[in-house]
Amino acid sequence: MATLVINAPKWRSDSEDVRSFDQTFAMGIGQGYAIPSRIHEQCRSGSKIVLLCKDEAKRAEGVLVKLAPTEKAANGMQRYDVHMRDLVKVPYSPEALGRTGVAMISSER
């Protein structure tokens, strides 16, 4: 099963009204992620999720509950609130992300 990776960068929470890594971790909801349809199609409730803050080298892993559609981005891409549970902070290891701050990685790594 594939793993969804989302980034909660510190610079964005400092400059915009966006939740930080720690707030996202505590609430279990990542706000307004633009997720390409090719990644959205692979997301399944119960699959693994990784929450990153690349700026501060933080990582948490848990279980994806659901993707709740919100508004569309300026480019027409659908945004989602990412609902997670059972998040646990783990040692940081980086992941390559797409331009929207999300990625899908294979569980076979």
C-alpha positions as CSV (number, residue, x, y, z in Angstrom):
1,M,0.0,0.0,0.0
2,A,1.3,3.5,-0.8
3,T,2.0,6.2,1.8
4,L,0.9,9.8,1.5
5,V,3.4,12.4,2.6
6,I,2.5,16.0,3.4
7,N,4.7,18.8,4.4
8,A,3.8,21.5,7.0
9,P,6.7,24.0,6.5
10,K,7.6,26.4,9.2
11,W,8.0,29.3,6.8
12,R,4.4,28.9,5.7
13,S,2.9,28.8,9.2
14,D,5.1,31.9,10.0
15,S,3.9,34.0,7.0
16,E,0.4,32.7,6.4
17,D,-2.6,31.7,8.5
18,V,-1.7,28.0,8.2
19,R,-1.2,25.4,10.9
20,S,2.4,24.5,11.9
21,F,3.7,21.0,12.1
22,D,3.0,20.9,15.9
23,Q,-0.5,22.2,15.5
24,T,-1.2,19.7,12.7
25,F,0.2,16.9,14.8
26,A,-1.9,17.8,17.8
27,M,-5.1,18.3,15.8
28,G,-4.6,15.4,13.4
29,I,-5.9,17.6,10.5
30,G,-3.7,19.1,7.8
31,Q,-5.5,22.1,6.2
32,G,-6.0,22.7,2.5
33,Y,-3.4,20.5,0.7
34,A,-3.6,20.7,-3.1
35,I,-3.4,17.0,-4.0
36,P,-3.0,16.1,-7.7
37,S,-5.6,13.6,-8.9
38,R,-3.0,10.9,-9.6
39,I,-2.0,11.0,-5.9
40,H,-5.6,11.3,-4.7
41,E,-6.6,8.2,-6.6
42,Q,-4.0,6.2,-4.6
43,C,-5.1,7.4,-1.1
44,R,-7.0,4.9,1.0
45,S,-8.4,5.2,4.4
46,G,-6.3,3.1,6.8
47,S,-3.1,3.6,4.8
48,K,0.1,5.1,6.2
49,I,0.6,8.8,6.3
50,V,3.8,10.9,6.9
51,L,3.7,14.4,8.2
52,L,6.9,16.4,7.7
53,C,8.4,19.7,8.5
54,K,11.4,19.8,6.3
55,D,12.4,23.3,7.6
56,E,12.8,22.0,11.2
57,A,13.6,18.3,10.4
58,K,10.5,16.9,12.0
59,R,8.6,13.8,11.1
60,A,5.5,12.0,12.3
61,E,3.8,8.8,11.0
62,G,0.3,7.7,11.4
63,V,-2.8,6.5,9.7
64,L,-4.8,8.3,7.0
65,V,-8.5,8.6,8.0
66,K,-9.8,10.6,5.1
67,L,-9.3,13.4,2.6
68,A,-12.1,16.0,2.9
69,P,-12.4,18.3,-0.2
70,T,-12.3,22.0,0.5
71,E,-11.9,24.8,-2.1
72,K,-10.0,24.6,-5.3
73,A,-6.6,26.2,-5.7
74,A,-6.1,29.1,-8.2
75,N,-4.9,26.6,-10.8
76,G,-8.1,24.5,-10.4
77,M,-6.5,21.7,-8.4
78,Q,-8.7,20.4,-5.6
79,R,-7.6,21.1,-2.0
80,Y,-8.2,18.7,0.8
81,D,-8.1,18.7,4.6
82,V,-6.1,15.6,5.5
83,H,-7.5,13.8,8.5
84,M,-5.0,11.6,10.4
85,R,-4.9,9.5,13.5
86,D,-2.4,7.6,15.7
87,L,0.4,10.1,14.8
88,V,3.7,9.3,16.4
89,K,6.8,11.5,16.2
90,V,9.7,9.5,14.7
91,P,13.3,10.3,13.8
92,Y,13.5,12.6,10.8
93,S,14.2,11.3,7.4
94,P,13.5,13.4,4.3
95,E,11.2,12.6,1.4
96,A,11.1,14.1,-2.1
97,L,8.0,16.2,-2.4
98,G,6.1,17.6,-5.4
99,R,5.5,21.3,-6.0
100,T,2.4,21.2,-3.8
101,G,4.2,19.8,-0.8
102,V,2.8,16.3,-1.1
103,A,4.1,13.0,-2.4
104,M,3.1,9.4,-2.6
105,I,5.8,6.9,-1.8
106,S,5.8,3.1,-2.2
107,S,5.6,1.0,1.0
108,E,8.1,-1.4,-0.6
109,R,11.1,0.8,0.2
